């Protein structure tokens, strides 16, 4: 066998008594880069082997750093499979984490395949209803297209199932506790009301665009089946107007006339009992006591009746925010405007907390109400750089993000003990807890934090969350 000059010189430099005979001078010049200058190694019948440097001690060697010898030198191994010989946690077969590092040397970054690291479970949402198939799960660092983070779909191919259910309290659903299910989860549970997107504000929404909520959301109607949600004059049961078209969504085009209703503030809505001019396609002229004009929108329900026909900023479905007070006398809070005619004074945002610096610290701590969750505790308020905005104006609201628990073996910088906080998630007042904390002082754990049966965890609070909010007006 012939060896390269590089390997031979390295071998001779590291020679042990076993190798001395092989590194002697047999007449060849090992420093001559030309000709047949290799030296035959004598290993007493044993095969000559290439050994690879294992600097990080993880059992896998560096292909670019090797020697040829009869026996392995200290710090060398027989394989060259390590893709990063400076990191003992990076080697073939290592657990992959969502950390931007090819931990298992398969040539792919964050190529997670199971729950061993910090990957998240995602469930296939075939029907697009926001609920995942519990039998179709993958693991990934980021949400893949067509997948959701919950396994709550009891009918994966039916976009109308599951529905949200809530216990019935005083003849109404109590939305403090809701669960998705294909049928009532227990006796006394009822469906949470369904509301339909109503873009033209005619009181009828789109059957294909719905949400479930105990309270009616702005811009949604109780009734579906609007055949043209861009035209407030077209809806089920609408009167026939001027021009040949399907006015009432019955599939038949008809032609007729309009009834015109007094719209004194000109916002497109008439008050209940408003004056009416029937059977004409031409709007009447405005009158002195009603300068706004007329509308063909029929004031028949809360979705179409103007609760204040003297103010154009108040009408059903109003989504804008105004700085004036429009509450009629006798309402619960006259400082706030009943802008959308739902009978409740509207509040865009009522946070009035003191200003806090954007660098305020958020400390992880165990939630004393549950003792199995971690929360971040710290000041919330308008960021001091902008301060509390004035009435109707926007500003930056800062609060602590949700706490993150470090998985066992997590390599992210934030999860190292120097940056994270060790927390006992057992009840410090309960001697049955595996990490009973005497008088609130938790002793060092005798188990590995995060392992099964050990309620000690490392947790940290990420950077603060900021959002732009509008300050309400008093």
C-alpha positions as CSV (number, residue, x, y, z in Angstrom):
1,X,0.0,0.0,0.0
2,X,1.1,3.5,-0.8
3,X,0.4,6.5,1.5
4,X,0.3,10.2,0.6
5,X,3.0,12.5,1.8
6,X,0.4,14.4,3.9
7,X,-0.8,11.2,5.6
8,X,2.7,9.9,6.1
9,X,4.0,13.0,7.6
10,X,1.0,13.3,9.9
11,X,1.5,9.6,10.9
12,X,5.2,10.0,11.6
13,X,4.6,13.1,13.7
14,X,2.1,11.2,15.8
15,X,4.1,7.9,15.8
16,X,3.9,5.5,18.7
17,X,6.3,2.5,19.2
18,X,3.8,0.5,17.1
19,X,4.4,2.8,14.1
20,X,8.1,3.5,14.4
21,X,9.2,0.7,12.1
22,X,6.7,2.0,9.4
23,X,8.0,5.5,9.7
24,X,11.7,4.7,9.2
25,X,13.9,5.6,6.2
26,X,13.8,2.9,3.5
27,X,15.6,5.0,0.9
28,X,12.6,7.0,-0.3
29,X,12.3,10.8,0.3
30,X,8.9,11.5,1.9
31,X,9.3,15.2,1.2
32,X,9.8,14.8,-2.5
33,X,6.4,15.7,-4.2
34,X,7.3,13.8,-7.4
35,X,7.7,10.3,-8.3
36,X,7.1,7.1,-6.3
37,X,7.8,8.4,-2.9
38,X,5.2,6.6,-0.7
39,X,6.2,4.2,2.0
40,X,4.7,0.8,2.7
41,X,3.4,0.4,6.2
42,X,3.9,-2.8,8.0
43,X,1.0,-3.6,10.4
44,X,2.0,-7.2,11.3
45,X,-0.9,-8.6,9.2
46,X,-3.5,-6.1,10.4
47,X,-5.1,-3.9,7.8
48,X,-4.1,-0.3,7.5
49,X,-7.1,2.0,8.4
50,X,-8.0,5.6,7.8
51,X,-9.0,7.3,11.1
52,X,-10.8,10.6,11.3
53,X,-10.4,13.4,13.8
54,X,-13.4,13.7,16.3
55,X,-12.7,17.1,17.9
56,X,-16.2,17.4,19.6
57,X,-16.2,13.8,21.0
58,X,-19.6,12.9,19.6
59,X,-18.3,9.7,18.0
60,X,-18.3,11.0,14.4
61,X,-15.3,12.2,12.5
62,X,-14.2,15.0,10.2
63,X,-13.7,13.8,6.6
64,X,-11.1,16.6,6.1
65,X,-8.9,15.7,9.0
66,X,-7.6,12.1,9.0
67,X,-4.5,9.8,9.4
68,X,-3.8,6.3,8.2
69,X,-2.6,4.0,10.9
70,X,-2.8,0.4,12.2
71,X,-4.4,1.5,15.4
72,X,-6.7,4.6,16.1
73,X,-4.8,7.5,17.6
74,X,-6.5,9.2,20.6
75,X,-9.3,11.5,19.4
76,X,-9.9,9.7,16.1
77,X,-12.7,7.5,15.0
78,X,-13.3,5.2,12.0
79,X,-16.1,7.2,10.3
80,X,-16.2,10.5,8.5
81,X,-19.8,11.3,9.0
82,X,-19.8,14.5,11.1
83,X,-21.0,17.6,9.3
84,X,-19.9,19.9,12.1
85,X,-17.0,18.6,14.2
86,X,-17.1,21.7,16.4
87,X,-20.5,20.9,17.9
88,X,-21.0,17.8,20.0
89,X,-24.8,18.1,19.5
90,X,-24.5,17.9,15.7
91,X,-24.1,14.4,14.2
92,X,-25.9,11.8,12.1
93,X,-29.0,10.6,13.9
94,X,-29.2,13.5,16.4
95,X,-32.6,14.9,17.3
96,X,-33.4,17.8,15.0
97,X,-34.6,21.1,16.5
98,X,-36.2,24.2,15.0
99,X,-33.0,26.2,15.4
100,X,-31.7,26.8,11.9
101,X,-29.1,24.1,12.2
102,X,-28.8,20.8,10.4
103,X,-28.5,18.9,13.7
104,X,-28.7,15.4,12.2
105,X,-26.4,15.9,9.2
106,X,-29.0,14.9,6.6
107,X,-28.3,17.9,4.5
108,X,-31.6,19.7,5.5
109,X,-32.0,22.4,8.1
110,X,-34.8,21.9,10.6
111,X,-35.9,18.7,8.8
112,X,-37.9,17.5,11.9
113,X,-39.9,14.3,11.6
114,X,-41.3,13.7,15.1
115,X,-42.0,15.1,18.5
116,X,-38.5,14.4,20.0
117,X,-37.3,18.0,19.5
118,X,-39.3,21.1,19.7
119,X,-41.3,20.7,16.4
120,X,-45.1,21.3,16.5
121,X,-47.8,19.0,15.5
122,X,-50.0,20.0,12.5
123,X,-53.2,18.4,11.4
124,X,-54.5,18.2,7.8
125,X,-57.6,20.4,7.2
126,X,-59.0,18.9,4.0
127,X,-62.4,20.7,4.2
128,X,-60.9,24.1,5.1
129,X,-63.1,24.7,8.2
130,X,-60.2,25.5,10.5
131,X,-60.2,22.1,12.3
132,X,-57.7,19.3,11.7
133,X,-58.0,15.6,11.1
134,X,-56.7,13.8,14.2
135,X,-55.6,10.9,12.1
136,X,-53.5,12.9,9.6
137,X,-50.7,14.6,11.5
138,X,-47.2,15.8,10.6
139,X,-44.4,17.5,12.5
140,X,-42.9,20.8,11.4
141,X,-41.3,24.0,12.7
142,X,-43.7,26.3,10.7
143,X,-47.3,25.8,9.7
144,X,-47.5,24.0,6.4
145,X,-50.2,25.0,3.8
146,X,-53.4,23.0,4.4
147,X,-52.7,22.2,8.0
148,X,-53.9,23.6,11.3
149,X,-52.7,23.3,14.9
150,X,-55.7,21.4,16.3
151,X,-57.0,17.9,15.9
152,X,-60.6,18.8,16.6
153,X,-62.3,17.8,13.3
154,X,-64.9,15.1,13.9
155,X,-65.9,15.1,10.2
156,X,-62.7,15.9,8.2
157,X,-64.5,16.0,4.9
158,X,-67.5,18.1,6.0
159,X,-66.8,21.9,6.1
160,X,-70.0,22.4,8.2
161,X,-68.7,20.2,11.0
162,X,-67.7,20.4,13.8
163,X,-69.7,23.3,15.3
164,X,-69.0,25.1,18.5
165,X,-71.1,24.1,21.5
166,X,-71.6,25.8,24.9
167,X,-73.5,24.9,28.1
168,X,-76.9,26.6,28.3
169,X,-77.3,29.1,31.1
170,X,-80.5,31.1,31.6
171,X,-81.8,30.0,28.1
172,X,-78.6,31.2,26.4
173,X,-75.2,29.6,25.6
174,X,-72.4,30.5,28.0
175,X,-69.5,31.2,25.7
176,X,-67.0,31.2,28.6
177,X,-66.7,27.5,27.8
178,X,-67.0,26.2,24.3
179,X,-65.9,23.0,22.6
180,X,-66.0,21.9,18.9
181,X,-68.0,18.8,18.3
182,X,-70.3,17.1,15.7
183,X,-73.0,16.7,18.3
184,X,-73.8,18.0,21.8
185,X,-71.0,16.9,24.1
186,X,-73.3,16.6,27.0
187,X,-76.9,17.2,28.1
188,X,-77.7,20.9,28.5
189,X,-75.3,22.0,25.8
190,X,-76.5,24.1,22.8
191,X,-75.0,25.4,19.6
192,X,-73.3,28.8,19.7
193,X,-75.2,31.2,17.4
194,X,-74.0,31.5,13.8
195,X,-73.6,34.9,12.1
196,X,-73.2,35.6,8.4
197,X,-71.0,38.2,6.7
198,X,-73.2,41.1,5.6
199,X,-71.1,43.4,3.4
200,X,-74.0,45.5,2.1
201,X,-75.7,45.8,5.5
202,X,-79.2,44.8,4.4
203,X,-79.7,42.3,7.2
204,X,-78.9,39.2,5.2
205,X,-75.5,37.7,4.9
206,X,-73.5,35.2,2.8
207,X,-74.2,31.6,3.7
208,X,-70.6,30.6,2.8
209,X,-69.0,33.2,5.1
210,X,-70.0,32.6,8.8
211,X,-68.7,32.7,12.3
212,X,-70.0,31.4,15.6
213,X,-70.2,33.8,18.5
214,X,-72.5,34.5,21.5
215,X,-72.7,38.2,20.6
216,X,-73.3,39.5,17.1
217,X,-70.1,40.6,15.5
218,X,-70.0,43.9,13.6
219,X,-70.7,43.5,9.9
220,X,-72.5,40.2,10.4
221,X,-76.2,39.3,10.1
222,X,-78.4,36.7,11.7
223,X,-80.0,35.6,8.4
224,X,-78.1,34.0,5.5
225,X,-78.9,33.5,1.8
226,X,-78.3,37.0,0.4
227,X,-78.0,36.4,-3.4
228,X,-76.2,39.7,-3.9
229,X,-74.2,40.9,-0.9
230,X,-73.0,44.0,-2.8
231,X,-76.4,45.5,-3.2
232,X,-78.4,46.5,-0.1
233,X,-81.6,46.5,-2.1
234,X,-81.4,42.8,-3.0
235,X,-82.1,40.3,-0.3
236,X,-84.7,37.5,0.5
237,X,-88.1,39.1,0.7
238,X,-87.1,42.5,-0.7
239,X,-89.7,44.5,-2.5
240,X,-89.4,44.8,-6.3
241,X,-87.6,47.9,-7.4
242,X,-87.1,49.8,-10.6
243,X,-85.3,47.7,-13.3
244,X,-85.6,44.1,-14.3
245,X,-83.6,42.0,-11.8
246,X,-84.0,39.4,-9.1
247,X,-84.7,41.7,-6.2
248,X,-85.9,39.2,-3.6
249,X,-83.5,36.3,-4.4
250,X,-86.3,33.9,-5.6
251,X,-84.5,33.3,-8.9
252,X,-86.9,35.4,-11.0
253,X,-86.2,38.8,-12.4
254,X,-89.0,41.4,-12.0
255,X,-89.5,45.1,-12.6
256,X,-91.4,47.5,-10.3
257,X,-91.1,50.7,-8.4
258,X,-89.6,51.9,-5.2
259,X,-91.1,53.1,-1.9
260,X,-88.9,56.1,-0.7
261,X,-88.4,56.6,3.1
262,X,-87.3,59.8,4.7
263,X,-83.5,59.7,5.5
264,X,-83.0,63.0,7.3
265,X,-79.3,62.6,8.0
266,X,-78.4,61.1,4.6
267,X,-76.7,58.0,5.9
268,X,-78.8,55.6,3.8
269,X,-81.0,54.5,6.7
270,X,-84.4,55.6,7.7
271,X,-85.9,55.7,11.2
272,X,-88.7,53.5,12.3
273,X,-92.1,55.0,11.2
274,X,-90.3,57.4,8.7
275,X,-92.4,59.2,6.1
276,X,-92.8,57.3,2.9
277,X,-93.5,58.2,-0.7
278,X,-94.6,55.1,-2.6
279,X,-94.4,53.7,-6.1
280,X,-92.0,55.9,-7.9
281,X,-88.6,55.4,-9.5
282,X,-87.6,59.0,-9.0
283,X,-86.6,60.1,-5.4
284,X,-88.6,63.0,-3.9
285,X,-86.9,66.3,-3.2
286,X,-85.5,66.9,0.3
287,X,-87.7,68.9,2.6
288,X,-86.7,71.6,5.0
289,X,-87.1,69.5,8.2
290,X,-85.4,66.5,6.5
291,X,-82.5,67.8,4.4
292,X,-80.7,64.4,4.1
293,X,-83.1,63.2,1.4
294,X,-84.7,59.8,0.9
295,X,-83.7,56.1,0.9
296,X,-85.2,53.0,-0.6
297,X,-83.8,50.8,2.2
298,X,-86.9,49.6,4.1
299,X,-86.7,50.2,7.9
300,X,-88.1,46.9,9.0
301,X,-85.6,45.4,11.5
302,X,-82.7,46.3,13.8
303,X,-80.4,45.7,10.8
304,X,-82.1,48.4,8.7
305,X,-83.6,50.9,11.2
306,X,-81.6,54.1,11.9
307,X,-81.5,54.6,15.7
308,X,-80.7,58.4,15.3
309,X,-81.7,59.9,12.0
310,X,-80.3,63.3,13.0
311,X,-76.7,62.0,13.0
312,X,-75.1,60.5,9.9
313,X,-72.4,58.8,12.1
314,X,-75.0,56.5,13.6
315,X,-76.6,53.7,11.7
316,X,-76.8,49.9,11.8
317,X,-73.5,48.1,11.1
318,X,-71.3,51.2,11.5
319,X,-67.7,50.1,11.8
320,X,-66.0,53.5,12.0
321,X,-64.8,55.3,15.1
322,X,-65.7,58.8,16.0
323,X,-64.6,61.1,18.7
324,X,-68.0,62.7,19.5
325,X,-70.5,61.3,21.9
326,X,-73.7,60.2,20.3
327,X,-75.4,58.2,23.0
328,X,-79.1,59.1,23.4
329,X,-80.3,60.1,26.8
330,X,-81.1,57.2,29.1
331,X,-78.5,54.8,27.8
332,X,-76.1,52.9,30.1
333,X,-73.2,55.2,29.5
334,X,-73.8,58.5,27.8
335,X,-70.0,59.2,27.5
336,X,-69.7,56.7,24.7
337,X,-71.4,56.6,21.2
338,X,-73.9,54.1,20.2
339,X,-72.5,54.3,16.7
340,X,-73.9,51.0,15.3
341,X,-77.4,51.2,16.7
342,X,-77.0,48.0,18.7
343,X,-78.2,49.6,21.9
344,X,-74.7,49.4,23.5
345,X,-72.3,52.3,23.7
346,X,-69.4,51.5,21.4
347,X,-65.8,51.5,22.8
348,X,-62.9,51.2,20.4
349,X,-60.3,50.7,23.0
350,X,-60.5,51.7,26.7
351,X,-56.9,51.0,27.8
352,X,-55.7,54.0,29.8
353,X,-52.7,52.4,31.6
354,X,-49.6,54.3,32.3
355,X,-46.8,54.5,29.8
356,X,-44.1,51.8,30.0
357,X,-40.7,51.7,28.4
358,X,-40.4,49.3,25.5
359,X,-37.5,47.6,27.2
360,X,-39.5,46.7,30.3
361,X,-38.7,43.2,31.6
362,X,-41.2,40.4,31.6
363,X,-40.5,37.7,34.2
364,X,-41.7,34.1,33.8
365,X,-43.7,32.6,36.7
366,X,-46.1,29.8,37.3
367,X,-49.8,30.7,37.1
368,X,-51.0,30.3,40.7
369,X,-54.5,29.5,39.5
370,X,-53.5,26.4,37.5
371,X,-50.0,25.3,38.6
372,X,-49.4,23.7,35.3
373,X,-48.9,26.7,33.0
374,X,-46.3,29.4,32.8
375,X,-47.1,33.1,32.2
376,X,-45.1,36.2,31.8
377,X,-45.6,38.9,34.4
378,X,-44.7,42.6,33.6
379,X,-46.2,46.0,33.0
380,X,-48.5,46.7,30.2
381,X,-49.4,50.1,28.7
382,X,-48.8,52.7,26.0
383,X,-45.1,52.7,25.1
384,X,-43.4,55.8,26.5
385,X,-41.9,56.7,23.1
386,X,-45.4,57.8,21.9
387,X,-47.3,58.0,25.2
388,X,-51.0,57.6,25.6
389,X,-52.7,58.8,22.4
390,X,-55.4,61.4,22.5
391,X,-59.1,60.7,21.9
392,X,-59.6,58.7,18.7
393,X,-55.9,58.5,17.9
394,X,-53.7,55.5,17.5
395,X,-50.7,54.5,19.6
396,X,-48.4,51.6,20.4
397,X,-49.6,49.4,23.2
398,X,-47.0,47.1,24.7
399,X,-47.5,43.9,26.8
400,X,-45.7,40.7,27.6
401,X,-45.8,37.9,25.2
402,X,-46.8,34.4,26.3
403,X,-44.1,32.5,28.1
404,X,-42.2,29.7,26.4
405,X,-41.1,26.5,28.1
406,X,-37.7,25.1,27.1
407,X,-37.8,21.5,25.9
408,X,-35.3,19.1,27.5
409,X,-32.2,19.3,25.3
410,X,-33.4,22.5,23.6
411,X,-30.3,24.2,22.2
412,X,-31.7,27.7,21.6
413,X,-29.8,30.5,23.3
414,X,-32.9,31.7,25.1
415,X,-33.4,28.3,26.7
416,X,-30.0,28.0,28.2
417,X,-30.1,28.1,32.1
418,X,-28.2,31.4,32.0
419,X,-31.2,33.0,30.2
420,X,-34.1,30.9,31.3
421,X,-35.7,30.6,34.8
422,X,-36.1,27.3,36.6
423,X,-39.7,27.1,37.8
424,X,-41.5,24.5,40.0
425,X,-44.9,23.8,38.4
426,X,-46.2,22.0,41.5
427,X,-48.3,23.7,44.1
428,X,-46.0,25.0,46.8
429,X,-48.8,24.5,49.4
430,X,-49.4,20.9,48.5
431,X,-47.1,18.3,50.1
432,X,-48.2,15.7,47.6
433,X,-46.6,17.7,44.8
434,X,-43.4,16.1,43.4
435,X,-41.6,19.4,43.9
436,X,-43.2,20.6,47.1
437,X,-41.8,24.1,47.8
438,X,-41.5,24.8,51.5
439,X,-42.6,28.3,52.4
440,X,-42.3,29.3,48.8
441,X,-38.6,28.4,48.5
442,X,-38.1,25.6,45.9
443,X,-35.1,23.4,46.5
444,X,-33.0,22.4,43.5
445,X,-34.7,19.5,41.7
446,X,-33.4,16.0,42.0
447,X,-34.8,15.1,38.6
448,X,-34.1,16.4,35.1
449,X,-36.3,19.5,34.4
450,X,-38.9,18.8,31.8
451,X,-38.7,15.0,32.0
452,X,-41.7,12.8,32.7
453,X,-42.8,13.0,36.3
454,X,-40.7,16.1,37.0
455,X,-42.7,19.3,37.1
456,X,-39.6,21.5,37.0
457,X,-39.2,23.5,33.8
458,X,-37.0,26.1,32.3
459,X,-39.0,29.0,30.9
460,X,-38.3,32.4,29.5
461,X,-40.3,35.4,28.2
462,X,-39.7,36.4,24.6
463,X,-39.6,40.1,23.5
464,X,-42.6,42.2,24.4
465,X,-45.6,42.3,22.0
466,X,-46.6,45.6,20.5
467,X,-49.7,46.5,18.6
468,X,-51.3,49.7,17.3
469,X,-54.6,50.4,19.1
470,X,-57.0,53.3,19.0
471,X,-57.7,55.2,22.2
472,X,-61.4,55.5,23.1
473,X,-63.0,58.8,24.0
474,X,-64.8,59.9,27.1
